[in-house]
């Protein structure tokens, strides 16, 4: 918390990046710690980001970062991975706090992704550029006269709410952002404001859009799939789960190597190319394990184990206990590197640690637990030195402090039970719904299926009551 910005939220000074991984850790850590300072910083960060210009109040979604410390002036580029990580964070924060503004931001971002960044076959596009017509931010900024022409007698109240000025609030034009005062965030979802923003969005749609990078990046897609899983948990809306399943099928169907197991990193115009990195495998395994917990479809777990075996065979370094970025047969780089820190996206190694914990709980295979413990032990000395760069590692280490709640569900009302469980925020809850006869091979599900009576078993360390 030493690096925390106690005025605007987030961490450090300008330029300001959202730090979704660190905030996700603090949210989960504070479930047990109940530290008032931490809780205040989480809400301060989320509130200021969704009020600022980094958030697109008209169309939804977040820009990559802001050039100021107060989240007002964005670098207008929109990246898929930022929106995935922030969408998941706001959805999880809604589950934790019940703050409906967080749910609104998560769903508004999801709507932007589905409307603007989704391929007809289910893949997600990579990014929108910052510039249009050669001018940074032109698509997103407004003259006050333009707002008045659209909203007429409603313009004054809107301009006051979003700090729209006659001379502009940035380089002679206006970035829409909320004046951060008590109660102003709640006004964002008032019907009059929503209607006004819809009119402005319609006018904006006639402008020339920034350039779209329509490549499909496997890791970034998997993170967005995971975000839709979290949004499904938060809202119970099955359409979000369907999006995650469709996207995962797209990756598995279109981004394979010739051996049918290994992955490719990029798909574009019908072609997959560049061998996948550990980040791609880790993120895809992560979303597969989420989908298994949400649907009980054994194929998701089986595919996750298949990919883990491939990664262990081709990326693992037994000496360090970590994974290289590239496979041993990948000669695209002169030196095989190993990345442990989070950057714009989570460290593939950190996500593999989370994956190993989940795999051990779901399958009861001790081999996964051994790798998990070895990796956590190897990173332990760095956790206190570089916490803001190791947010997902800190998340991965939480099971050592907070025991997992392993919840086995059988019977005809599994979906209703899952929906009820998703309404309970416990960051270490792992669900095993018995929806597939193939799941009988899992020790926690053996001899427990009853098609006539719904039963819930609460388990800890593979022992159930």
C-alpha positions, -999 to +999 in steps of 0.1 A: +000+000+000+030+023+001+026+031-036-011+037-033-024+070-046-046+081-017-062+109-036-072+094-070-068+057-063-045+033-082-008+032-077+020+056-084+020+089-104+014+098-140+012+081-165-014+061-147-022+025-155-052+006-140-032-021-122-060-046-124-039-075-112-029-057-079-065-045-073-078-080-079-054-093-053-064-067-027-101-074-033-095-111-025-070-105+003-094-082+020-121-108+022-104-122+052-083-092+064-112-068+064-088-039+065-106-006+062-077+012+045-075-015+019-113-015+013-112+023+010-084+022-015-102-004-037-134+016-038-114+049-044-096+033-073-127+017-089-148+049-084-122+073-098-114+051-128-151+047-138-156+084-133-126+095-153-119+100-190-101+066-190-136+051-192-157+057-223-189+070-208-206+069-243-197+036-257-183+016-228-148+002-223-115+015-210-085+032-226-051+018-219-038+045-195-040+082-186-013+107-190-024+124-157-026+110-122-064+117-119-076+093-147-089+122-168-068+124-200-065+089-216-042+076-243-073+068-263-061+033-275-084+005-263-068-028-257-087-061-254-066-073-225-072-041-204-109-044-209-109-081-201-090-076-168-110-045-158-144-061-167-136-091-145-124-068-117-156-047-117-178-078-119-159-094-090-161-061-070-198-061-076-200-096-061-179-085-032-196-052-024-230-052-040-222-018-056-245-017-086-223+009-103-196-017-106-220-041-123-231-014-147-195-007-157-188-044-162-219-049-184-214-016-203-178-028-211-192-062-222-217-045-245-188-026-261-168-058-267-198-076-282-207-046-304-173-034-315-147-061-309-162-095-317-156-115-349-187-132-363-173-166-355-167-158-318-131-144-316-123-111-300-103-084-318-071-070-304-074-032-302-087+001-314-061+028-322-060+061-304-062+082-335-088+089-362-083+112-391-047+117-378-058+132-346-055+115-312-089+112-294-109+129-322-135+101-322-141+105-284-139+142-277-166+170-281-171+207-285-197+221-262-217+233-292-219+197-305-234+186-272-259+215-272-269+206-308-277+170-298-293+176-263-309+210-266-325+220-233-309+190-216-274+201-225-267+223-195-273+196-169-253+171-190-223+195-195-222+202-158-222+165-149-195+156-175-174+188-171-180+200-207-167+236-211-171+262-238-133+265-241-128+228-235-113+208-206-084+194-227-066+210-257-096+231-267-120+202-267-138+181-241-131+147-227-163+134-210-156+126-174-177+129-142-170+156-117-161+134-088-184+145-060-207+127-036-236+111-054-224+119-089-216+083-098-251+073-091-264+099-115-246+082-143-273+055-145-303+079-142-326+075-171-322+110-184-284+107-184-286+073-201-309+086-228-286+116-234-256+094-237-275+071-262-282+102-284-245+112-282-235+077-291-257+077-322-241+110-334-206+096-326-213+065-347-213+087-378-177+098-372-147+080-387-137+054-363-101+047-351-083+019-369-093-016-356-066-042-351-087-073-360-062-100-351-072-126-326-047-130-298-051-163-279-041-151-245-061-119-247-091-138-260-089-162-231-087-134-206-119-119-221-135-153-220-126-155-183-141-120-178-174-131-194-173-161-170-169-137-140-197-115-154-220-146-156-212-153-119-220-117-110-253-114-130-266-149-136-272-139-172-266-170-193-258-150-224-224-141-209-216-178-203-225-185-239-201-159-251-173-174-231-181-209-244-183-198-280-150-179-278-132-209-262-145-232-289-133-207-315-097-208-300-097-245-298-110-250-333-089-223-351-057-218-332-041-253-331-008-264-343-005-293-368-002-318-340-038-310-329-027-302-293-002-273-294-016-237-299-008-209-322-006-173-308-025-153-335-054-159-358-062-135-386-082-138-419-086-175-415-049-182-408-033-191-375+004-183-371+033-178-346+037-205-320+019-198-287+037-187-256+032-198-220+009-168-216-015-182-242-015-217-227-019-204-191-048-181-200-066-208-220-062-234-193-075-208-168-107-202-188-113-239-194-111-245-156-136-217-151-160-232-177-158-266-161-168-251-127-197-232-143-211-260-165-198-293-152-189-303-188-160-327-184-145-319-218-133-285-205-114-302-177-100-329-199-088-303-224-072-283-196-053-314-185-042-321-220-028-286-224-011-288-190+007-319-201+018-302-233+031-272-214+049-294-188+066-313-216+076-283-237+079-252-215+088-264-180+123-258-165+129-284-137+158-264-123+139-232-115+105-248-112+092-222-137+081-221-173+099-205-202+080-181-224+085-203-255+086-240-262+119-258-265+113-263-302+105-227-309+135-210-325+119-177-332+140-160-305+178-164-300+174-170-262+146-186-243+133-161-217+114-166-185+090-139-174+078-139-137+064-104-133+030-090-144+032-064-170+002-052-191-012-088-188-007-113-160+025-134-159+020-168-176+039-184-147+016-168-121-015-181-139+000-215-142+003-216-104-034-207-101-041-234-126-022-260-107-041-253-075-074-256-094-063-288-112-052-304-079-086-296-062-107-307-092-088-339-100-073-348-066-040-355-083-011-347-059+013-341-088-004-308-095+000-298-058+037-305-059+043-282-088+021-255-072+041-256-039+074-256-057+065-225-078+051-206-049+082-214-028+104-202-056+087-168-059+082-162-022+113-140-016+101-116-043+065-112-031+073-086-004+099-068-025+078-062-056+041-067-047+027-043-073+045-063-100+034-097-087-004-092-082-014-125-098+013-144-079-002-130-047-036-142-059-021-176-065-007-177-030-040-170-013-049-207-009-020-210+015-038-185+038-075-190+030-086-226+026-105-235-006-142-243-002-146-273-025-183-275-033-197-306-049-232-303-064-253-332-077-290-337-087-316-320-108-313-284-094-275-279-101-280-247-120-301-231-093-276-241-067-247-226-087-266-194-091-272-192-054-235-199-047-224-172-071-243-148-050-219-156-021-186-139-025-159-163-013-127-159-034-115-194-028-147-212-037-142-240-062-174-257-076-177-292-090-211-297-106-219-333-116-235-326-150-215-352-171-212-389-166-175-386-176-170-368-143-174-400-124-137-406-127-131-375-105-126-388-069-147-359-054-176-370-076-173-407-075-205-424-062-221-391-055-245-385-084-282-387-076-304-376-105-335-373-083-323-354-052-301-323-052-272-326-028-245-302-018-212-314-003-188-290+013-153-303+011-119-292+024-087-309+014-106-335-005-127-345+026-164-339+023-193-335+047 
